[in-house]
Amino acid sequence: MAVRVVILGGSFGGLTTAHELRRRLGPDRAEITLIASDPRFTFIPSLPWVALGSRSLDRISFELSGPLRAQQVRFAHETVLGIDADRKVVSTDRAQHAYDFLVVATGHRSANEAVPGLGPGDGPGHSPMSPLEAEELAAAVRGLLTHPGPVVFGAAPGASCIGPAYELVFGLDHLLRLRKLRHRVPITFVTPEPFLGHLGMGGAGKIRQLLEGALEERDIGYHTSAAVRRISEGEVEVEGVGPIPSVLSVVIPPLGGVPAVAGSPGLANAKGFIGVDSRYRHVRLDGIYAVGVAAAMPPVEETPVPVNFPKTGHMTEQMAVIAARDIAARISGHDGATAELSARCVLDMGDRGVYMAVDPVRPPRNRIPTVTVGRRWRLIKVGFERAYLWSASHGHRLPTALGW
């Protein structure tokens, strides 16, 4: 009888787990079901481009059913309500799914409530952390181009995904210069990081000096170890700094676990994340794995204002491969291998890009980090987006070692 594997989530972690499992286990050995509430895959790293108007959501997304069918993976377009670890059953709004192995790759819930006034529901602030929020922000950016004024970009205390804040501030600066409006838009960057380029991983080589110089030469003011406390019409309140005038406020929120995971007894910690070991197995519950944002990862160090461990798509895919290989190995009667997470990514600066390679993510490191800047890196980032979307939409997976 085939082993039943259920995967929750249709983004990087879910797709990578499904592809890697199917590559190692044929349909006669593993019955794989992927459950997702969104029928489309969205290339999340491109959301800053959506927010700045250079991409549409249709261009960076595709239907999940086709490529999963090509991999002989069953797709269930359903909303997960809860997980019963004792019975090994996932309950959704349409069915119950029994499993032998469960991989939780549900991503995050943006904890926008951590910053009063951070919309979309209760204030004027914006976040780019979901497709709908990115589209809402795009409308606000169009409004700024019509009615220029001061802007604040940054991240809230406890944020872990700070890279997009840098991409947005550089991207908007470039867009305003192209429109000959930059002189009418003062820009301020606020971050909980103890220094620019910390990024939740303690920095990387010369990235601190590079970002400091890039903001300064673009006349972008910045505050580090900054705690955003409130967003209101016309200003952003930052502890120790005071109110900063702003007609457009964009703040990356801290993240939490999705309700179905956070609300399942014994599954997650107080923030809704799942504690895992080096193979991304649940620390207590047999047969359960967590990858990507769903996995609880302690920060690399304590900082004056909290900054959490970063979770990129590249790292999520590494976790998914390790988890999938361990499941396949356990079915064959042994354990899979483990590996330290590395990071390779390109940060878009509007007219150029910064390439960073860090191995491992947590310092101290085996290799001196690579940090290099140039126009070619932005072209490479655009090319990678297209290659990834084409491959994934046709049921293939680009090797994780390429980095992004």
C-alpha positions, -999 to +999 in steps of 0.1 A: +000+000+000+013+035-009+023+058+019+000+088+023+018+121+022-002+153+027+014+187+020-002+219+032+006+250+011+011+257-025+041+281-025+078+274-026+079+249+003+049+229-008+058+227-045+094+218-038+084+191-013+060+176-038+085+176-067+113+162-046+091+135-031+078+125-065+113+124-079+123+099-053+090+080-048+068+068-076+030+067-074+031+031-063+051+041-032+037+074-023+002+089-027+009+127-025-018+153-019-012+190-018-038+212-001-039+250-007-066+276-002-052+296-032-055+278-065-026+299-079+011+299-072+025+335-069+062+343-072+064+362-039+099+378-045+083+398-074+057+415-051+078+447-047+077+450-085+039+446-084+038+473-057+058+497-079+037+490-110+062+471-132+044+437-128+009+424-127-002+395-105-012+375-136+024+378-149+040+363-118+015+335-110+000+304-125-026+277-117-013+249-095-035+221-108-017+216-141+019+212-130+009+191-100-011+168-123+020+164-144+038+152-113+010+128-104+003+149-073-033+153-063-043+190-057-070+198-033-082+234-035-094+236+001-089+256+033-073+238+062-093+242+094-071+221+118-047+192+123-054+163+146-019+149+153-032+120+174-055+107+146-031+119+118-059+137+100-061+171+084-096+187+084-105+212+057-137+230+047-145+202+023-130+169+036-108+151+060-074+139+048-056+110+066-018+110+064+012+089+073+035+119+068+024+156+069+045+185+056+033+219+069+044+246+043+016+270+050+037+302+050+028+331+072+001+353+086+011+390+085+007+403+121-003+438+109-020+444+142+015+447+158+016+483+144-016+503+149-026+519+117-009+494+095-037+486+070-054+475+051-082+472+076-075+497+103-053+525+090-034+542+062-003+521+064+007+496+037+025+463+035+037+443+005+035+409+021+006+394+001-006+397-035-037+418-025-016+441-003+009+446-031-019+456-055-033+480-029+002+495-024+005+499-062-026+521-062-011+542-034+021+546-053+001+558-083-015+583-060+019+595-048+030+602-084+000+624-088+002+641-054+039+639-042+048+642-005+071+626+021+074+588+023+084+564+050+096+528+043+108+502+067+101+473+090+084+468+124+100+453+155+102+415+151+102+415+113+120+388+096+115+396+059+133+429+056+148+426+022+116+438+004+117+471+024+151+478+009+139+469-026+109+491-023+128+522-010+154+519-038+128+511-064+106+541-055+137+564-055+145+552-090+109+555-102+107+591-089+139+601-106+126+587-139+094+608-134+114+639-124+096+640-090+123+629-066+129+665-054+093+666-042+094+634-022+115+632+010+122+595+018+130+581+052+139+544+059+133+530+094+144+495+105+147+475+137+181+462+125+210+474+146+228+484+114+218+485+077+221+451+061+218+430+092+188+414+075+182+391+105+214+371+098+240+394+114+250+411+082+270+397+053+305+410+044+304+446+031+266+448+027+264+473+056+288+497+040+272+493+006+237+500+018+248+530+040+265+545+010+236+538-013+211+554+009+233+584+016+241+591-020+204+589-028+195+614-001+175+588+018+175+594+056+175+563+078+171+552+114+184+519+127+173+501+159+141+519+153+107+508+166+077+518+146+049+524+171+020+538+151+010+549+116-016+577+112-027+600+085+003+622+077+029+607+099+047+576+113+055+575+151+089+560+157+101+554+193+131+576+202+128+595+169+093+611+171+068+616+144+081+615+108+058+632+082+045+608+056+018+607+030+027+571+021+038+547+048+050+512+040+060+489+069+070+452+068+051+436+098+063+407+120+050+373+110+028+347+127+016+312+120-016+307+101-047+302+122-051+265+113-016+257+125-017+281+155-050+267+166-042+230+164-035+216+199+001+207+206+013+216+171+029+251+174+044+276+197+028+307+210+035+326+178+020+298+157+053+284+144+063+247+146+094+236+164+116+213+143+149+194+144+177+195+118+156+174+094+126+197+098+107+170+118+084+182+145+103+181+178+076+159+194+050+146+170+059+118+147+053+121+110+050+159+109+074+182+092+075+220+088+094+240+062+097+277+053+080+303+074+059+277+093+091+264+110+102+280+142+137+294+138+154+313+167+171+347+158+208+347+151+214+371+180+197+394+205+194+429+193+182+461+210+150+460+188+140+425+179+149+412+144+139+377+136+156+350+115+151+356+078+132+331+056+137+335+019+123+313-009+158+299-014+161+288+022+125+275+021+134+252-008+165+239+010+143+230+040+118+213+017+144+192+000+158+181+033+124+172+046+114+154+014+146+134+013+141+124+050+106+112+043+118+091+014+147+077+035+124+068+064+101+049+040+132+029+031+141+024+067+168+050+075+173+087+081+180+114+056+209+138+056+209+172+072+226+204+061+231+240+072+210+266+055+228+289+031+215+321+014+220+334-021+198+363-033+197+394-054+184+426-039+169+449-066+181+486-063+160+500-092+187+504-117+211+477-105+212+448-081+232+435-052+242+398-052+248+382-018+260+347-010+262+336+026+272+301+038+259+292+064+232+318+072+241+318+109+275+332+118+304+323+122+307+311+086+328+287+066+333+312+038+337+350+035+303+362+022+301+374-014+286+408-019+288+425-053+268+451-071+261+458-107+235+463-134+239+427-145+225+414-113+192+431-118+191+416-153+199+382-138+171+387-112+146+394-140+158+364-160+156+341-130+120+352-123+110+342-159+129+309-158+115+299-125+079+307-135+082+288-168+098+258-151+074+256-122+043+261-144+054+232-165+059+208-136+097+212-133+119+226-106+151+247-110+180+234-089+181+250-055+219+254-058+213+283-083+202+305-055+180+336-057 
